[in-house]
Amino acid sequence: MIRQGRPIKRRGGSRFPRRRDPKFMAWMVEQIRRGVWCDACGRQRASARAHLDAKGSGGFDRGNTVLLCDGPEGCHRLQEKRTAAFCRERGVDLQAQANAWATAYANRTEVSWCTT
């Protein structure tokens, strides 16, 4: 059998390795452990990191990630693959919140404005 073309993605790698920021994502997990609230509804504790632009589409980690509640009725499931419509329906600006997380990470400040 003859292989045609090269595979799109290397095994175990990323198509956009320079857009990944493992330290930032680890910091976001730490914020979840501290008990921050969902960036969209503010009612439940956040339990998932959500990218506004999909990683597979070339979305960055920093300035593109928010913390949302997860579960069957959680904001993460409602936002996934339909960020613009979700923001309109909920009346929230998740891009501004993602930028605020990126700024907080850059300054390594305590995010007391969204913790319990």
C-alpha positions as CSV (number, residue, x, y, z in Angstrom):
1,M,0.0,0.0,0.0
2,I,1.4,3.4,-0.9
3,R,1.0,6.3,1.5
4,Q,-0.3,9.5,-0.1
5,G,0.9,12.7,1.4
6,R,2.1,13.5,4.9
7,P,-0.1,13.2,7.9
8,I,-1.5,16.6,9.1
9,K,-0.5,16.1,12.7
10,R,2.5,14.4,14.3
11,R,1.6,11.9,17.0
12,G,1.5,13.5,20.4
13,G,2.3,16.9,19.0
14,S,0.5,20.1,18.2
15,R,-0.2,21.6,14.8
16,F,0.5,25.0,16.4
17,P,3.3,24.3,19.0
18,R,4.2,28.0,19.4
19,R,0.7,28.9,20.4
20,R,0.7,26.6,23.3
21,D,1.6,27.8,26.8
22,P,1.8,24.9,29.2
23,K,2.8,27.2,32.2
24,F,-0.2,29.4,31.6
25,M,-2.6,26.4,31.4
26,A,-1.1,25.0,34.6
27,W,-1.7,28.4,36.3
28,M,-5.3,28.3,35.1
29,V,-5.7,24.9,36.7
30,E,-4.4,26.4,39.9
31,Q,-7.1,29.1,39.7
32,I,-9.7,26.3,39.4
33,R,-8.3,24.6,42.5
34,R,-8.5,28.0,44.4
35,G,-12.3,28.0,43.7
36,V,-12.9,30.8,41.2
37,W,-16.4,31.3,39.8
38,C,-17.6,30.6,36.3
39,D,-16.7,33.5,34.0
40,A,-20.0,33.3,32.2
41,C,-22.7,32.7,34.8
42,G,-20.8,33.5,38.0
43,R,-23.1,31.1,40.0
44,Q,-21.1,27.9,39.9
45,R,-17.5,27.1,40.6
46,A,-15.5,26.9,37.4
47,S,-14.2,23.5,36.6
48,A,-13.1,23.6,33.0
49,R,-10.7,25.7,30.9
50,A,-12.4,26.7,27.7
51,H,-10.8,28.1,24.6
52,L,-12.8,30.8,22.8
53,D,-11.1,29.9,19.5
54,A,-10.5,26.2,19.1
55,K,-6.9,25.0,19.5
56,G,-7.3,23.0,16.3
57,S,-8.1,26.2,14.4
58,G,-4.9,27.9,15.7
59,G,-6.3,29.5,18.8
60,F,-3.7,30.7,21.3
61,D,-3.8,29.6,25.0
62,R,-3.1,33.1,26.5
63,G,-5.8,35.6,25.9
64,N,-8.1,32.9,24.5
65,T,-8.9,30.9,27.6
66,V,-11.6,31.4,30.2
67,L,-12.8,29.3,33.2
68,L,-16.3,27.9,32.9
69,C,-18.5,25.5,34.8
70,D,-18.8,22.1,33.4
71,G,-21.4,19.3,33.4
72,P,-24.5,18.4,31.5
73,E,-26.0,21.9,31.9
74,G,-22.7,23.8,32.4
75,C,-21.6,26.9,30.5
76,H,-18.7,25.0,28.9
77,R,-21.0,22.7,27.0
78,L,-23.2,25.5,25.9
79,Q,-20.2,27.7,24.8
80,E,-18.3,25.0,23.0
81,K,-18.0,25.7,19.2
82,R,-20.5,28.6,19.4
83,T,-18.7,31.3,21.4
84,A,-20.2,34.3,19.6
85,A,-23.8,33.1,20.0
86,F,-23.2,32.1,23.6
87,C,-21.9,35.6,24.4
88,R,-24.9,37.3,22.7
89,E,-27.4,35.0,24.5
90,R,-25.8,35.5,28.0
91,G,-24.8,39.1,27.5
92,V,-21.2,38.5,28.6
93,D,-17.9,39.5,27.0
94,L,-15.7,36.3,27.3
95,Q,-12.9,37.8,25.2
96,A,-12.5,40.6,27.7
97,Q,-12.4,38.0,30.5
98,A,-9.8,36.0,28.6
99,N,-7.7,39.1,28.3
100,A,-8.1,39.8,32.0
101,W,-6.8,36.3,32.8
102,A,-3.8,36.8,30.5
103,T,-3.0,40.1,32.2
104,A,-3.4,38.6,35.6
105,Y,-1.0,35.8,34.6
106,A,1.5,38.2,33.2
107,N,1.4,40.2,36.4
108,R,1.1,37.1,38.6
109,T,-1.5,38.9,40.7
110,E,-4.0,37.4,43.0
111,V,-7.3,37.2,41.3
112,S,-9.3,38.1,44.4
113,W,-12.0,39.8,42.3
114,C,-13.3,36.3,41.3
115,T,-12.5,34.0,44.2
116,T,-14.7,32.9,47.1
